[in-house]
Amino acid sequence: MARHRVADTGELAEGELRRCEVEGIPICLAHAPDGNFYALHDLCTHEEGWLSDGWLDGMEVECPVHNSLFDLRTGEPSAPPAMDPATTYPVTLDGSDVYIEVP
């Protein structure tokens, strides 16, 4: 796994989403209501809408295309029409630097 710096903690307010790309992989970075940062593949597994264009609903990100919900921690969908989970990526902090690990 390679670790990549993608943001500073002060760049994303709590409840905010951001699209970033790491080694060609589109990633949705979320600053969740629990204060932690999470990363999942940015494309919805249903109709390929950008999750980073959606919004947070508690610990879930809602796709702006058909309103599928994905758990930030596991990537599992909790509301249809999506049936397949979104890939999640480990996030680490080093001071105020936010890193995502990708294979």
C-alpha positions in Angstrom: 0.0 0.0 0.0 1.3 3.4 -0.9 0.5 6.4 1.3 -0.4 9.7 -0.4 -1.0 13.2 1.2 -4.4 14.5 -0.1 -5.3 17.4 2.2 -4.7 19.4 5.3 -7.3 18.8 8.1 -8.2 22.5 8.1 -9.2 22.3 4.4 -12.3 20.3 5.0 -15.0 21.4 7.5 -16.8 18.7 9.4 -19.5 17.3 7.2 -17.7 18.2 4.0 -16.8 16.0 1.1 -14.0 16.4 -1.4 -13.0 14.6 -4.6 -9.4 13.7 -4.9 -7.4 11.5 -7.2 -4.7 9.1 -6.1 -2.7 7.2 -8.7 -5.6 7.6 -11.1 -8.2 6.4 -8.6 -11.1 8.8 -8.0 -11.6 9.1 -4.2 -14.3 10.7 -2.1 -12.7 12.1 1.1 -15.1 12.8 3.9 -14.7 14.7 7.2 -17.4 12.9 9.1 -19.6 14.2 12.0 -17.6 11.9 14.3 -14.6 14.1 13.6 -12.7 11.5 11.6 -11.7 11.4 7.9 -12.9 8.5 5.6 -12.1 7.7 2.0 -14.1 5.6 -0.5 -14.1 5.1 -4.2 -15.8 8.2 -5.6 -18.0 6.5 -8.2 -21.4 5.1 -7.0 -21.6 1.4 -7.6 -25.1 1.8 -9.1 -25.0 4.5 -11.9 -21.5 5.9 -11.5 -22.4 9.3 -10.0 -19.7 11.1 -8.1 -20.2 10.5 -4.4 -18.2 13.7 -3.6 -21.0 15.7 -5.3 -23.5 14.2 -2.8 -23.8 15.0 0.9 -23.3 13.4 4.3 -26.2 12.0 6.2 -24.7 11.1 9.5 -22.1 8.5 8.9 -23.3 7.8 5.3 -22.7 9.5 2.0 -25.7 9.9 -0.3 -25.2 9.7 -4.0 -26.6 12.7 -5.8 -27.9 10.6 -8.8 -30.3 8.1 -7.2 -29.9 8.7 -3.5 -28.1 5.4 -2.6 -26.5 5.6 0.8 -23.0 4.2 1.6 -21.5 3.7 5.1 -18.3 5.8 5.3 -16.6 3.1 7.5 -17.4 0.0 5.5 -18.6 1.2 2.0 -21.7 -1.0 2.4 -24.8 0.4 0.8 -27.8 0.9 3.2 -30.3 2.2 0.7 -31.1 1.1 -2.8 -30.7 1.2 -5.7 -27.0 0.4 -5.1 -26.4 -3.2 -4.1 -22.6 -3.4 -4.3 -20.3 -1.8 -1.7 -18.0 1.0 -2.5 -14.3 0.3 -2.0 -12.9 2.0 1.2 -9.3 3.2 1.7 -7.4 3.6 5.0 -6.9 7.2 6.1 -4.2 8.3 8.5 -3.3 11.7 10.0 0.2 12.9 10.5 -0.1 16.2 12.3 -2.5 18.2 10.1 -1.7 16.1 7.0 -4.4 13.7 5.7 -3.1 10.6 4.0 -4.9 7.9 2.0 -3.4 4.5 1.4 -4.1 2.8 -2.0 -2.9 -0.6 -3.3 
